Amino acid sequence: MLGPLPLKKASTVVEVGPGTGVITRALLERLPFDATLLAFEINPRFSRLLKSTVPDTRLSLINTSAEKLSEELHGRGIYDVDAVVSSLALGMMPAWQRRHFLCGVCSLLSEKGVFTQYQYIHSMQVMRNGHLKRFDLEKMLRRYFRSVQRKMIWRNLPPAFVFICKSPRPISAELLEGEPC
């Protein structure tokens, strides 16, 4: 699942939604000794777990939500990242929050940077009325990135779709105004 990421020479990598830290540990195993991994986790229980079980000094935990990604990194003097890894349930997020998150990723990703999005519950989106409908994540990601590939990882439990996104599109008023729901 980490194969598409440029980790060997990375200096700054962002993980959004690290949960219990399975991907976090794998990222740290592959990152150079002088790299930084910024992990965004809003669940206090997961944050405490990560702090107690991943003592690596390259890891910085940030307890805020995904739509504040660029604001948080800019506040730390970071304007360029090599990779962003997300396991967020984008279809379950409100459209405005998803837009802000993805625009933040696009504004931060370096020229050769890669954004990967994992999806475990395929094709579901929560609507305003609470009903579920089909969610086309690939189509949505193509609005933000010029290159989007989808791969199925069968060895992962549960099996996961991995979307590999490169070449972010410039942030435009259209992207900020909204996406059809």
N, C-alpha and C positions, 0 to 999 in steps of 0.2 A: 504493500500500500504506500510505502514511502519511496519506491523506486523512481518515480518521475521527478522528484524534488532535487534541486542542485545543492545537496548538503555538504559535500566534501570541501567546498571552498566558501561555504556560507559564513557570513558574519552575524546576520540578524535573521531569525526565523520567528514567526508568530504561530501559536497554536490557539485556536478558539474552541472552547468546550473540551478541555482535557479530561474531565471526569475523574476516573480513578488512576489515570496516568499511564495506561498501556502504551499509547502512541508517544506520550511524553518521554518515557524511558527509551523507547526505540529511537526517537529523534536525538536524544542526548548521546546515545551510543555511536551515532553516525556524524555528529557535529564536531568540528575542530575544537581543540581545547580552549581557544580564545573567542569562540562564538557566544552569542546570547540567544536564549530561547525565552520569549515572552509569552506566557500562558494566561489567557483570559478565562476566568472561571467565576461565575456569579453564585454558585452554590457553596455556602460557607462550609458545609461538611466535606465536600470534595476538596476545597482549598486547604482545610486543616489536614486532611489525609495526605495530600500532595506534599505539604510542608514537612510532615513527619516521616514520609517514606521516600522522598526524593531529595536528598541533601546536597545535590549538585549546585555549586555556586553559579553556574551558567544559567540556571533557571530563575526567572523573575515572575512571580505570580501577581496578576492584576485582577482585583476583585471588582470588575465592572462589566457592563454588558457590551455585546459585540458592536452595536451601532456607534459606540464611542471609541472605536479602534484608532482612527487617525488622530482624534483629539488627544487621546492618552499617549500615543507614540510621539506626536509633535511636542507635547509637554515634557517629554523625556529627551528631546533633541534628536529624535529618530524620524527621518523623512524618506527612508529607502529601506526596503526589506527584500531578502532573497527568496523567501518562501512564506506562504501562509497555508496552514492546514486547518480545516474546519470539519467538525463532525456535528455541527448544529443542524437541527431539524428545520431547515429553511422553510419548508411548506407549512410548518406550524407557527411561524412567526408572522406578526402583522406585516403587511406589505411595506409600510413606511420604515420599519426597523430593518427589514431585509434590504431595502434600497440603500439606507445609510451605511449598513455594514459593507455591502458590495462596492459602493462608491468609495468607501474608505480603503478597501483592499486595492481597488484600481489605482487610487492616488498614491499608495505606498509601494506597490510592487515595482521592483527594479526592471530594467529593460529585458533582462534574461530571467526574471523571476517567474515562479510557478505558484499558482493557487490550486490546491486540491480540496475538493468537497466530497465527503463521504455521505452516502445516503443508505440508511438501513431499512426504512419503511418507504418503499418505492411508490411514487406517484400519488401521494396524499397531501391535501391542503385543507386546513380548517377555514371555513367561510365565516363571515360575520354572524350568520344565524346559527353557528355551531355545527353545521353539517359538514361532512367531508366531500371533497370532489377531487378529481384527477388533477395532479400537479405535474406539469412538464418542466422539470428542473433544467434539463438540457436547453430547451428553448429559452428559458429565462436567462441562463448563464451566457448564452450567445449575444444577448443585448449588452453585456458588460465586457466580453472578451472576444477577440477575433478568432481564437483557436480554442475549441472545446472538444475533448475526447472523452468517451465514456468507456470504462472497463468494468467487468464484473470480477470480483475477487471471491472465488468459491472457497478458498482455504480459510477465509475469515469466518468466524462464528459470531453472529449470524453472517451469512454472505452479504457483501456490500458492493454497491455501485460506487466507483471512484470516478469523479469528474476531474479531468486535468485541464486546467485553464491557463492560457498564455496570452500575451499581447493584449493588455487591457485597453479598452477603448477610452478615448478622452471623456472626462466627466462633462456631460451636457445637461442643459435644462430638461431635456426629454427624460434622461435617466433619473434626475432628481424629482421630477413631477409625478412620476408614477408608472406603474405597470398594470396591465389589465388583471383583474382578480376574477 
